[in-house]
């Protein structure tokens, strides 16, 4: 396409700010708000008491008493993100308060309508996603920088640890996100020295993500994650506990289905896959592309921009430069190692935890309900996003390894 003066239009440069990305925080929302404007106090009041309200089975009655508020008076991205965080956590608590056998078919109007309005304004689905759970759910507890969550659910310190360790993985990825931008610029400028440096930085960042992920074992109890936390991340798509989906009262007369929160909704690995030219199986690709609908639209656009960039793999192959080839393969190896360790985490927190939970259930005196720790049977082999978790993770890890350039 040509501009009016006959010269070709130059596409805008690939910069982080174009896609609401932060130089310091990457995909994390920088310094999220912790307070909503005064009229929205009733939402925040309920959200800040969720663990107690769910444990005492009082959340649904509290929601029914909530005033009908319009989201139209929320101003700016930060207020909208906090409102989405608050309403998504309340929604998950409302749905799963009584466990997978006590679900409801309708989300009441006073929750459904504003949640839908906020979601439309942000371009996010009306369900708890990675963008809420991790990216917008952090604050500094004190000036020393100790981190805490803004909103919580049942699970106590293990839930806090799960959110904050995932946040640290996102933070560790930031130099890799910057290196991704530098690598694309270097290819366009035929600057192999800068490209080599960018690939080294990317491999190091992915290695740091793996180190951050290893901290999960220090802060998250597998029994609590499996029996208490996991159900609240579950959606109403591909979930036998809610086969018909959910009616958002005042929005739609027909039920709609959304996937639950999933690590596959993190934009980081999508961006790295596109840069490195990783080609997953048809089934895995379909699931991953569906998960992109749960990302903030600017983040989704960032991944798409990388996909449209020149092929890094082809550039490295055509260069015939052994150093570039080695650096490229280091990135692939680091990414495959990260995915292998994710499988280790899932084995500990789902497979082993499921076996132990079944053994405990067989003991006399077992109590029902999510707050008492009855695990959701519908999620034994599936991820909260609805994927068949082990076949998916192993497939994605193996196709990553297959991206290596042969000597």
N, C-alpha and C positions, 0 to 999 in steps of 0.2 A: 504494500500500500504506500502511496506517495503523498507527501504533504503538498500544500497549495503552491509552494515555490519550486516544486519539482524535485526537491531533495527527499531522500528516504527518511521516514520518521524513525528516530532512534528510540528504542524502548527504554523506559526509565531504568536506572541502575538498580541492581538487586541490593537493597539496603534493609536492615532490620526494622527501622522505624516505619517503612511502608506497610509492614504487616503486623503492626502493634507488638513488635518484639523489643525487648529491652537489652541493651548492651550488658547490663549487670545481671539481669534475672532471666533472660531468654524468654521462654513461653510462660513463665510464672507472672502473675499480675503483680506489678511493682507496688509495694506498700498498700495492700488492700484496705479499704475502709472497714471499720468494725461497728459503726453506728449508722442506722438509717434515719432519715428525717422523722421528726416527731410523730406525724400521723401514722407511721408504720410501726410504732412501738408495739402493738399487739402481736405482730409477726415475730419480732425479735424476742419478745418476752417468752413466747412459747418455744422458739428455737433454742434459746439458751438453757431451757429446762428439759430438753428432750429425753436424756437418759432416765431421769426420775419419772417423767410422765409416762414413758413407755413401760418401765418396770412396774409401775403401779396401775397400768392399764387405763390411764386417764387421758391419754393424748387425744383419742377420737372425740371424746366429749368436749375437750377444750377447743378443738378445731371447730366443732359445730357451733360454738359460742363466739367464734371470731367475727369481728365486723366485716362487712363486704367492702373492701377497699379497691380503688382503681390504681393501677400501676402507672397511670399517665403522669403523675406528679413527680416521678423519679427523674433525676437529671444526671446525665453523664454516664460514661461507661462504668465507673467505679460503683456508683449507687445501684445501677442495674445488676452488676455482677454480685454485689452483696445480697440484693433482693432475690436473685436466682439461687444463690447458695442457701439462703434461709428457707425459701419456699420448697426447694428440692429436698432438703433434709427433713422438713416437716412432712412432705409427701411420702418419703420412704418410711418414716416412722408410722404415719397413719396407715399405710398399706400393710406393713408387716408387724404391727403391734402384737397381733395374736398368732404370729408364726405362719407357716405356709398353709396350714389348714383353716386359718381364720381370715382369709383375704376378703376384700370387698370388691364389688364390681364398679362402683361409682366413686369418683373423687368429688367431694361436695363443691358447689358453685363458689363459695367464698374463698376457697383455696385454688380451685381449678382455673377460674377466670383470670385472676391476677397473675398466676403462674404462667398461663398461656400468653398473656400480654407481655410479660417480661421476656419470655422465651423468644417471642416474635421480634422484639426490639433488639435482642442480642444475636439472633440467628442461631439459637441453640434449641435443642428439643426440650420439652417440659418433663424432664426426669433428671435425677442426679447423675452427673457425668464426671469424668476426670477433670474437666475444666472447673467444676465446682469443688469437688472433693479434695483436690490437691492444689490446683493452680491459684485459686482465689480464697483458699481457706487457711491462711497463715498470718500470724502477727508476731511482733516482738514482745516477749513477756516483760523485758526490762531493757534498759539502755545497753547492757552488755551484749545484747543480740540473741539471748536465749529464745528459742522459737516455741510457739504454741499454736494450737488450732483456734479458729474463731467459733465454729459451731461443732458440736459433737453428737454422737449417737451411743447406744450401749456398747461397752467394750473397754471402758476406762483407759488405763495407761497403754494397753495393747492397741487400741484404736488410734490413740494419739501417736504412738510409735509408728504404726502402719502408714498414717498420713505423712508424718514428718520425714520418715526414711524415704518414702516415694518422692517427697519434695526435694530431698538432698540429691537424689538421682537426677531429677530435673535440673537442679542447680549445677551439678557436676557436668552436665551436657553443654552448658553455655559456651565454653571455648570451642567445642565441636560445632556448634551452630555457627559461630563466627568463622571457623575454619571452612565450613561448607560454602559460605558466601565468598570467602577469599579464593577458594579452589575454583569456583565458577568464573570469577573475575580473571584469575590467572590463566585459565584456559582461553578465555576470549582475547587476552592480551598476549598469548603465546609465551607466557612467562613461566618457564619450567622450574626455575629456582623457587619462586613464590609458591607454585603448586606443590612442590616437594615438601616445603615447610608446612603448608596447610594440611597435607595428608598426615604428616607426623603429629601435628597438633590434634587432628581428628582422632587418630588411633589412641593417643594419650587420654583424650577426654572420654572415649568409650571405656578405656581401662579404669578411669576414675569413677565412671558410672557403676561398673561392676563392684568396685571397692565400697561404694555407698550402699549398694544393694545388699552386700554381705552384713550390713549392720542390722538388717531385719531380724536376724536371730537374737540380737541383744535386747531388742525392744518389744517384740511381738510374740506372745504366747500362742503356739499353734492351736491349742485347744480352744482358747478364747476366740481366735480369728475364725476357726471353722464353725464352732457351735453358736457364737453370739454375733460376731460382726458381719459375716458373709451374707446373711439373708438380706440385710439392709442395703446391700449394693445390687441386689437382684432386680432385674427389670420384668416387664410383662410382654416380652417377645421370646418365643422359643422356651417358655417356662411352663411346665405342666401344672404348676400351682395356680397359674392364671392363664389358662389356654385361650380365653376370649379377648385378652387385653383389658383395657380400662376405659370407662366412659368419663370424659372430662365434662362434668355437668355445666351447662350454660355455654359450652363451646361446641360440643359434638354429640349428636344423639347416638352415633355408632361408636363402639369401642375402638381405641387405637392401641397399637403395640409399639413399645420402645425397648431397646436393649438396655441392660443395666450397666453400671460403671465397669470399665475394663482398662487394663494397662494398654490394650490395643488402641485406646483413644488418645494416648499420648502422641503428640505430633513429632516428637524427637526422632523416634525410630523410623517413622514414615519418611522424614526428610533424609535421613542417612541412607535408607534403602534406595530412594530415588537418585541420590547423588552417586552411589556406588553401583547402580544398575542392577540391583538384586531383583530377580524374577521369581516370585513365589508361584506355587501351584494355583490352578484356576480357582479351586475352592477357597484356599487361604486368601488369595487376592480379593475374591468377592467379599469375604468377611472383613478384611482390612479396609477395603474401600467403603463398606457400609459404616465402619467405625469413624471414618472421616466426617460423616454427617453429624457427629457428636463433638466436633472441635469448633472453637470460635471461627467464623468465616475467614478472618484475616490469616489465621494459622493454616487453614485449609488451602488458602490461596498461595501461601509460601511454599507448601509442598508441590503444588501445581506448577509454580514458577521454576522450581528445581527440576521437575519432570521435563519441562520444555527446554531446559538448558542443553548445551552440547553434551554428548555422551563422554563422561570421564573415562570409562573403561576403554572406549575406542581411541580416545586421545592418548592414553597411556600405552596402549598396544602400538599405535602408529608412531609414537615417539621413539620406540626402540631403546628407551632409557632404562637400564636395569635398576637404577636407584628409584625411579618413579614406580616401577613395577613392584619392587620390594615394599615401598611405602604404601602403595595401594593394597597389597596383600596383607600388610599389618592391620589395616583398617578392617578388612574382611574378617581376619582372624579374631580381632578384638570384639567385633560385633557377634560372631558365632559363639565366642566364649561367654559374652553377656547373655545370649539367649540360652546357652547351656546352663548357666547358673540360675536363670529364671526357672528352668525346668526343675532344678534341685529345690528351689524355694517352693514351687507348686507341689512337689512330691511331699515335702515336709508339712506344708500347711493345708493340704487337701487329702492326698492319698493316705498318709500315715495318720493324720488327724482324724480322718473318716473312720479308719479301722478302730482307733482308740475310742471314738465316740460311740460306735456300735457296741463295743465291749462294755462301755459304761451304761449304755441304755439297757443292756441285758441284766444289769444289777437291779435288785429290788429297790423300790423307793424313788424311782426316777420321776422327776417333775417335768411337766410340759411347759411350752412357751419359750420364745426366743430369749427372754431375759434370764430364764432359768437354764438355758443352754441346750435346748433340743435342736439338733442340727437339721437343716433343710435337706431332705432326701433327694429332692429334685435336682440338687446341685452337686451330687457326688461325682459325676463324670463330666459336668459342664462348667465352663467359666461363667462368671456373673454376666458377661456380655452375650452369652448364649452359644458360644463355640464348644465343640467337643475338645476339651482343653489339651489333653496330651497329644492327640494326633495332630492338632493344630500347631502346638509349640514345637514339636519335633520336626514337623514338615518345614516350618519357617526357619528353624535352626539349620536344617540340612540344605535347604535351598540357598541360605546365606553362605554356607561353606562352599557350595558349588560355584559361587561367584569368583573364586580365586582365579587369578591368571596363571596358567601353567608356564613353567620355566622353558 
